[in-house]
Amino acid sequence: MAGDWQAVRRLWPAVSEYRGKFVGALVANLLAQVGTVVAAVSGAWLAGQAVSVPNFEVFSGHALLLVWVIGFCVLVVAGCTYWEMYVAHDLAYVVLASLRVRLFDRLRQTLPSRTASRRSGDLSSTAVQDIESLEWIYAHVFAQIFVAGVIVTGGLTGVALIDPEVLWVAIPAALALMSVPWWLRRIADRQGHALRAGSAALTSEIVDTIQGLPELAAAGALPRRRKALFAQTRDLNAVGMSGVRRSAAEGSLTELLVSGAAVLSLLVLMLGVRDGRVDAAAAPVVLALVGAVLAPAAGVAVTLRDMGVLRASATRIFALMDAPDSAPQDPKPQPLGKFAGAVPMVEFVGVEFGYRQADPVLTGVSFSVHQGEVVALVGHSGAGKSTAMSLLQRFWDPDNGQILLNGTDIRYLADNDLRAAVSAVPQDVDLFADSLAGNVRLGRPEATDAQVLAVVQTAQLGGFVTARDHSLEMMVGERGVTLSGGQRARVAIARALLVEPSVLILDEAVANLDTTSELELAQAMQVGKSGRATLIIAHRRSTIARADRVIVLGGGKVLEQGSFDELMHGESALRSLLNADEVSPS
Ligand SMILES: Nc1ncnc2c1ncn2[C@@H]1O[C@H](COP(=O)(O)OP(=O)(O)OP(=O)(O)O)[C@@H](O)[C@H]1O
């Protein structure tokens, strides 16, 4: 749990980037607190004089001046309270925004993780709720602890000047108050972790349920899911209630300490007045100063009451920030030279890779693809075809071996150069709740409507887009729900073509198309084919047969490669694959 405090300490540098705002919040908070203390002490002095000086005149001389001071302080407190709220929240929101951007940058560099250890609901919970909850730390905790330190020290000095005996009560009370959250911190941390983890797990389940509603409804599994969600919510409530019990105990302990210290201070003061140690007129001032010490000390206890949850949030955020890069960037990337026919566009050299070290998927894959070639990558389900293509996009690096693009190891290329050169249509197409054109423009936002329309036509979506009630600006709905599976695949193909990639990967992109549409698409994609290398992960005989070359993966290696006709001649792995059910014999 020491790491929890470390995580909170690591939040501090984000504030120092906005020093001006932090100092503004600090000054406003300090002025509001000092104004309160000065008004209270002045009022107490006037009260002391009124009860102890015969014929005391409040509207003349020094007394009148103090009345004006109190009035001024009231205005300062009101103005500074507004100012402090405004600046502190302004600071908190800019810091949260920059933290969110940093987290997003880290996610981009660490995902997709090899083992996909955190669910997307859990990740969005960190990106939204965990970061949001830190608002309290940035807007209140840092400044309040600093100001409380100043006010408590000042108040104790004032008490020491009038009646040092009261310090025997005030100092232990202030220390005890500020340390209340420390006493129960282990319990608070345990509860904070359980609450944040439970809430993230519930978010994941809810996201899963909403995304899978049609499947759950069709399988009649909704009542079971509802019951499970209800049980999970009840468990989370129980964790929340244990936090409330601890928080309530801290609250009543704080009240007990404040009231006890006030009563004891009064007792010490009364004894002081009786013994002639303290002037009766100064007694209310001492009481006001004790109040000035106890109030901010109790404020710290209240502010830190939910630190268990905040520490858990900070720890969850830094766990993501500290995750190692899945494919670290070379600080001095090499330029990707112009593609020349002699050098293979893509070359796998003895590539080995496993999601877990003990369970290798690729055990030495070597092949090359030249400019203008269309290569079909085939193999039984789970042979590692998609994995090989993920490595080519550098989602991860091979454990051994190299992947070369135009003769350069992709590890030494700048991320942007690789993204511009290699474009993929994945197995599961992800469309965003945007227009059709917006989805197509994903990798090249500056593309003109004419360029978008051209690739949409190549992807065989032209007729659909120009039909009545349709246009490039039509919204496709969340995850493209308003489109058919085939249309979604074509949008993804258009998206990939728009960036004019040198290497195009189609991961079962045609699986959702009927044979005629697939043929039309293949013919349309002849345009520009000579300038690029195309890798198609294919299960369908017609797609495989159309490729210039077929590479068969199996047992983590390349089993065989050659033209379709060559491989179909005699006994071959391709032949047995095509005869098996895994490859559609259409
Ligand atoms: N993110 C992952 N984490 C752990 N294991 C994975 C992950 N992705 C794939 N695998 C495993 O790696 C192996 C290869 O998977 P891959 O998706 O590359 O196969 P494939 O040949 O493309 O299969 P298919 O034709 O069914 O799509 C499989 O055993 C799979 O379970």
The ligand as a Gaussian input file, in Angstrom:
#p B3LYP/6-31G(d) Opt

LIG

0 1
 N       -4.623000     -11.545000     -27.886000
 C       -4.361000     -12.840000     -27.721000
 N       -3.968000     -13.316000     -26.525000
 C       -3.671000     -14.617000     -26.355000
 N       -3.747000     -15.542000     -27.335000
 C       -4.148000     -15.139000     -28.562000
 C       -4.483000     -13.759000     -28.809000
 N       -4.846000     -13.669000     -30.133000
 C       -4.738000     -14.903000     -30.649000
 N       -4.326000     -15.783000     -29.711000
 C       -4.048000     -17.214000     -29.906000
 O       -3.044000     -17.323000     -30.901000
 C       -3.315000     -18.383000     -31.792000
 C       -3.318000     -17.862000     -33.228000
 O       -4.413000     -17.000000     -33.387000
 P       -4.688000     -16.226000     -34.757000
 O       -5.860000     -15.347000     -34.556000
 O       -3.430000     -15.605000     -35.226000
 O       -5.046000     -17.460000     -35.720000
 P       -5.632000     -17.428000     -37.189000
 O       -4.786000     -18.343000     -37.981000
 O       -5.777000     -16.033000     -37.691000
 O       -7.065000     -18.078000     -36.912000
 P       -8.486000     -17.848000     -37.635000
 O       -8.361000     -18.364000     -39.036000
 O       -9.420000     -18.681000     -36.826000
 O       -8.782000     -16.392000     -37.569000
 C       -4.635000     -18.996000     -31.361000
 O       -4.342000     -20.160000     -30.634000
 C       -5.253000     -17.947000     -30.453000
 O       -5.963000     -18.570000     -29.425000

